[in-house]
C-alpha cells in the first residue's frame, strides 16, 4: 500500500513515478466506475491521481487495488 500511496502523491505533485507511465485504465479496473462513492468530495486532480495510480499498479503486475485500498487512500486525501 505504501507504493500505491507514494505513486498517488507523485501524481498529485504533477510528477510521474520513474518506473511506469500510465496508459489507458483497463475496463473494469477503473476505481471511479467501480466505487464512485469513494471519490465524493475530491478534486478532479485528486480523482485523476488515484485512477492513474490504480492503473499503473495493475500494469506493473500487481493485483488491482481493492475497495479498501482505494477507500483508505481517498480518506487520507480528504484529510490533507
N, C-alpha and C positions, 0 to 999 in steps of 0.2 A: 504494500500500500504506500510505502514511503516514496518509491519511484514514481508511482501514479501522482502523488501529491506534488513532487518536485517538477514533474512534467507540466502539470497544470500551472504551477507558479511561473515557470519559464514562459509559457504561452501568454499568461496574463501580462507579463512584462514586455511582450512583443518579440520574444526570442524563441528560437526553435531549439529543442534538445539536439545535441550533437549526433545522437545515434539513429535518428529516423526523421523523415519528413512525412507529414500526414498526407494521406491520399483520400479518396472518397470514402466516406463512412459506409461500411457494408450494410445492406438492407437487413433489418432485424437486429442489428447491433447498436443502433443509434439510441443512446440513453434518453434523449429528448422525446423520441417516439415511444419508447417502452415505458418510461416513467415521467410523464410531463409534470406531474405534481411536485416532483423533487426540485424543479427549476423555478418555481414561483418565487418572485422577489429578486431574482438575479438579473444583472445587466446582460445585454446582448454579448458583450465581451466575455463575461464570465461563463455564459452558456456555451459560447463557441470554444472557449478553452477546455471546458470539461468534455465536450463532444470530440474535439480533436485528440485529446489525451486518451480517451477510451478507444478511439480508432487506432492510435499509434501503439497502444499497449497490445491490442489484439493483433495488429500486423507484425509486431515483434515476436509473435509466437506464444504470448501468454494467453491465459484464459480471459475472456472478456470480463470486465469488471461487473460485479454483482450489484443488485439494487442497494445492498448495504454499503458497499464501497462508494457508490455514487451519492448515496444519502449522507454519508459521513463527510465527503468532500464538499458537497453543496452547503451543508450545515456550517462547515468551517469557513467557507467563503462568505456566508452571511454575517459571521462574527467580525470579519475584518473591516 
